């Protein structure tokens, strides 16, 4: 009997002109949570599709419980007890939870759907995962975290003994991630084996006992999580040491650019005041739901504040719509780059020049040559990895999509740049590049507001940290005095509660 429930040896997968996997290997033990890490483009997604029968490898062997298997398609993998839960759930929003769970393997008797039995079985699976919704709920009404729970229930409904979780925490809040961690712990206790793909080191440390690293389509190594340092893991992933993951430049802080004074919006935030100076990076942080994004959306005209004032270079401004903010030089790089930062099926060049299209028009016609030249220069300035400016935005990794959003901002008249969760879902190598861009913008004299839930990012890149809790600013810390403990205390209003309890 093999010690591995799943083993792959010498897997090579070739697409036209590209070797997506090159002689990779992987071993998964029964009841193990095994992290799979690597930069975007390292081959992780292709590897998962080989395991689940979506792609067939040109070379290599796969063994299940010590026996060689050869999947002809996804149904073979499902029948063998393998299931994948992807970052973006592929559900049917207008159908019920139970219908989604049993899609493709419905319970039938004499050709008739057994709805009552399916609902009951679905409720049992949901109870097993401590879900707070019923099998009859409409899928489209659920949160992303709840939809992922349904996908895990679907995997369990096929009696899966190997579950692959692909970037499951990328779109989740900290509380939702904790709930997912508890579900994974429960599955492990039931001896379900899990492959956990993530960019987040905290996911790996919280869940996995071993981690396998891919780089440039090749297998680099498998390590005990307790036995590898962060520095060595980063080196394995990116092929080089990132000695200074947060390349924060020393910048002479200039005059005040943006000042927010007593900004309030009923139900979202109240009495918010802070400022940002030329060359300064101000970290705006707090727990999810603290009101950070809502404040900057009002500053940028996406929503309207009920009270308060906003000043730009000492003059009060009245922003009624996003175009007003852009014309004044206040640029927002949104958290959800795919939904609100890019048009995914458009080419990179046209995405970059969209806000400034009028510059390239002559007598009602677009000067395509000039537009393409500007787009190419802007994309190169942030080192976007793409073949041509005509590549669709959807074809890029998360890190490179973020660079396109930055390039789009660079094409506009800028004074203040607001970056909302700029490295969310981005691998460690691309993170370092985005921080470099952020530092370069500060050196050029732009004022930067960095909204982030990642503590190392806030501490590593901020000149000053503004902390919010429940819609209010609870404190402000200078770079030298900011620590994780102090920020968390302000984010949870711990000191205030203790004083009130005396």
C-alpha positions, -999 to +999 in steps of 0.1 A: +000+000+000+014+034-010+019+061+017+004+085-008-032+088-018-021+107-049+012+108-066+023+124-099+057+117-115+073+135-145+042+154-156+048+175-188+020+194-205+026+213-238+004+239-254+013+253-288+046+271-283+045+268-245+056+241-221+031+247-193+045+219-171+080+205-173+087+173-156+068+181-123+061+158-094+038+159-064+028+136-035-003+139-013-008+118+019-041+107+032-057+133+055-030+158+046-034+195+038-007+202+013+000+238+001+009+244-036+026+277-041+043+297-069+041+329-088+013+335-113+022+315-145+042+289-125+019+261-138-003+255-108-036+259-126-025+236-155-013+210-130-047+210-112-064+206-146-042+175-153-052+160-119-089+166-125-089+153-161-095+186-179-060+183-196-041+152-206-004+153-200+020+145-228+044+128-204+043+114-169+023+091-147-004+096-120-011+071-092-042+069-069-037+048-038-006+033-055-024+023-087-017+040-120-047+059-134-054+075-168-083+100-167-100+105-201-120+135-187-133+153-156-160+126-150-133+100-146-116+121-119-149+127-102-156+090-101-122+084-086-130+108-057-112+140-069-130+174-069-118+210-073-132+242-058-121+272-078-115+308-067-145+320-087-174+296-081-190+283-113-225+282-100-260+287-115-273+318-097-310+313-105-311+277-092-313+265-055-283+255-035-295+218-036-298+220-074-262+234-076-249+207-053-263+178-073-259+193-108-246+165-130-252+137-105-289+142-095-307+116-074-333+098-096-357+070-091-373+054-122-361+085-141-378+109-117-359+136-098-360+130-060-362+166-049-371+159-013-342+135-009-317+159-026-328+188-004-324+166+027-290+153+016-279+189+008-290+201+042-269+173+058-238+184+039-244+220+047-248+212+084-215+193+082-199+225+071-217+246+097-235+266+070-259+294+080-283+289+050-306+262+037-306+240+006-336+258-007-319+292-008-313+307-043-276+305-052-275+341-064-284+355-030-254+340-013-221+357-005-188+345-022-179+327+010-212+309+011-210+300-026-176+284-019-192+265+009-217+251-016-189+241-039-172+222-011-206+206-003-208+196-040-174+180-038-185+160-007-217+150-024-196+131-050-178+113-021-146+132-029-116+120-009-092+146-025-104+182-027-084+209-044-090+244-031-078+270-057-071+305-041-102+300-018-094+330+005-086+356-022-120+371-021-129+365+015-128+387+046-107+377+076-137+363+094-148+344+063-113+330+059-113+318+095-146+300+089-130+283+058-100+273+079-124+256+104-140+237+075-106+225+062-097+214+097-129+194+099-123+178+065-088+168+076-102+151+107-124+131+084-092+121+065-101+140+034-069+150+016-066+186+005-044+205-020-045+242-010-034+267-036-027+302-022-005+332-025-010+340+012+016+327+036-009+329+065-031+303+047-001+280+044+010+284+081-025+280+094-034+249+075-006+230+057+020+206+070+039+205+037+043+229+008+053+222-028+067+251-049+065+254-087+085+280-106+085+287-144+065+254-150+090+233-131+090+215-097+113+233-073+108+213-041+086+201-013+093+213+022+079+209+057+061+241+066+077+241+101+111+237+086+113+265+059+118+302+065+099+329+047+131+341+030+139+306+017+103+300+005+103+333-013+136+324-029+121+291-040+091+308-055+107+337-074+142+323-080+159+352-062+161+367-028+138+396-021+160+411+005+137+441+007+102+430+000+090+465+008+113+489-011+102+520+007+123+550-006+134+579+016+114+608+003+113+644+014+077+649+024+063+680+007+033+703+011-002+690+020-020+678-011-053+664+001-071+671+034-103+654+045-121+672+073-151+658+093-164+636+064-196+618+073-221+595+055-249+581+075-245+543+081-210+542+067-186+565+084-186+596+107-163+626+113-134+612+093-104+636+091-069+630+078-045+643+052-018+633+027+013+653+016+034+653-016+057+622-016+039+607+014+024+572+016-005+572+041-017+537+051-054+536+057-063+504+076-087+487+100-107+455+100-129+448+070-161+468+073-143+497+091-154+522+063-120+527+046-132+522+010-165+540+016-145+572+026-124+573-005-153+565-027-170+597-014-138+616-020-138+604-056-174+611-063-186+575-065-209+582-035-219+615-018-209+624+018-236+640+039-212+663+059-176+674+058-151+691+035-124+680+011-094+703+003-069+699-026-038+720-023-055+742+002-087+749-018-120+733-010-133+711-038-168+698-045-166+665-063-200+654-076-190+625-099-158+604-106-149+625-136-146+656-114-121+638-092-101+626-122-100+661-137-087+675-104-060+648-103-074+624-077-071+588-090-086+557-075-072+523-083-102+501-071-100+470-050-119+448-076-097+454-106-115+429-127-150+444-122-143+481-118-107+486-129-105+469-163-127+459-193-114+423-194-122+415-230-106+447-243-069+449-253-044+463-228-037+494-249-073+505-251-078+498-213-049+522-206-060+550-229-098+548-221-099+577-196-079+600-219-094+590-252-101+626-261-064+633-264-060+610-294-090+623-314-087+644-345-118+657-363-139+630-347-114+602-355-090+585-332-053+588-340-046+551-335-008+553-340-005+580-313-028+561-289-009+528-294+025+546-288+013+562-255-002+529-243+030+510-251+051+535-233+029+535-202+027+497-201+065+494-204+070+520-176+054+496-151+070+465-167+038+448-177+045+412-189+025+408-221+031+399-257+014+429-273-008+458-263-037+440-281-037+411-256-070+411-237-067+421-201-083+388-191-052+369-204-029+384-177-021+373-142-035+393-113-002+411-107+000+422-144-036+433-144-028+455-115+001+470-134-023+478-163-046+497-138-015+517-126-005+524-162-040+537-169-036+561-139-002+573-151-018+584-184-039+609-165-031+641-147-023+629-111-018+645-078-032+620-053-033+582-060-056+561-039-047+523-040-073+501-026-059+466-017-034+469-046-018+434-040-049+414-033-046+380-050-011+388-063+019+366-059+050+376-039+072+385-068+045+408-083+039+423-049+075+435-047+071+451-082+039+469-072+056+482-040+085+495-062+060+513-084+044+528-053+077+540-041+086+555-075+053+574-075+061+588-041+095+599-053+078+618-081+059+638-056+025+622-057+005+618-025-005+581-020-033+566+001-027+529+006-058+510+018-048+475+029-058+447+053-023+432+051-004+444+082+032+438+067+022+459+037+009+488+059+040+487+082+064+482+053+052+510+030+035+537+050+050+570+062+020+574+084-008+550+094-045+561+098-066+534+116-104+532+113-129+512+133-167+512+129-166+541+105-144+564+127-107+572+128-095+558+160-058+568+158-029+579+137+007+565+140+040+577+125+062+552+107+086+548+136+060+542+162+036+519+143+035+483+153+011+454+146-001+455+182-008+492+182-026+491+149-048+461+161-055+478+193-068+509+175-086+487+149-105+470+176-109+500+199-095+479+227-082+508+248-115+526+245-135+496+257-111+490+286-115+527+298-153+525+295-153+493+316-134+509+345 
